[in-house]
C-alpha cells in the first residue's frame, strides 16, 4: 500500500494541465467517487492495526497534496485565457465587438420597390418557385410553340405534364387572379430561374418583382402615371421615363420602360451606352385572353401589369458592374452597403 501511495504522490506532483478539461479529468481520476485515492481510502479498513497510524497519515497527506494541486492549477486558469494561453491582465478592458451584418443589396432594392408600391395601395403576393406549365405559360397566353417554353430557357423538373422552375414572376399574377376577384392590386416579388450561361450580365437564378392592377376602367394612362411615380421614388425626383412599344404574350399593347440615366443626367455616358436612357422594366395592358383564362370578365375589367429584374435595378441604382458579385457573398462587396439606409 505504501508503494501505491508513493506512486500516486509522484503522479500528483508531476501533473501539469494544459486545459481546464485535463484538470477536471485529473480531479475525477484521483479524487472522484471511483478515483484512485478514494479507492485507497476504501482499502484502509484492510490495513493491519499496527500500520494504520502511519498509512492513515500518508493518505491524509496525499489528499491534501492533491487538493492543493487542483486549487493551484485552477487559479492558473482563472488568470489565464485557457485557449489563447495569454495572461489576461486587465479584465475591465472592453470586449472586441462582433461585426454586425448588413442587408444584401438585392434585399434592399426589393424592399424599396415593395415599399413604393405599398404606398400606392398595392399588397404583396407570393407564389411557388416550382410551377406547372399552366401558371407560367399557358394561362399567360404563350402559344404552344413559343421559344420560352424551350429547354434552352426553362429548367424542367418533370415532363408530361410539365413541372418546371418558374421563368418569371408573372405566374403569380395568374395565381392571384384565379383566387381573387377584381379590384386586384398586387406586387409580387420572387426568385426566377432560366437556363442561361452565367456572365457579368446574366445569371440562371435572379429576382423579379411583378405588379398587377385590375379594375373597371383601368387605362394605359393609369399605368404610365403609376410607373412614373415609381421611377421618381426609386431613382430621384427629376427622373424622366419613356415607354417603347414591345411584345409580351400576356399584354396588349406591351411596352418597355426606360428611365433617364441618372449618372449623366441624360447627356450620354458608358452606363447608358451614350443613349441617355436605361431600360428598367416590361409592362402593358393585360391581354383579355389572360383575364378570361383566370376567370375574369374581360368585357367588364381591364388592367395593367409590369415586371422588373431586381438585380438590374440594383445595378443601376448603385452602379454595380457585374451581376456575379451578388451571388459570391464577398464581404468586401457586401460591406459597402452597410451605410445605405433603405
Ligand atoms: N415576365 C416578363 C419577363 O420576365 C416581364 C414582364 C413584362 C412582366 C411585361 C409583365 C409585363 O407583367 O406586363 O421578362
Boltz pocket constraint, residues with backbone or C-beta under 6 A from the ligand:
constraints:
  - pocket:
      binder: B
      contacts: [[A, 167], [A, 168], [A, 169], [A, 170], [A, 210], [A, 211], [A, 248], [A, 250], [A, 251], [A, 255], [A, 281], [A, 282], [A, 283], [A, 284], [A, 304], [A, 305], [A, 306], [A, 307], [A, 308]]
      max_distance: 6.0
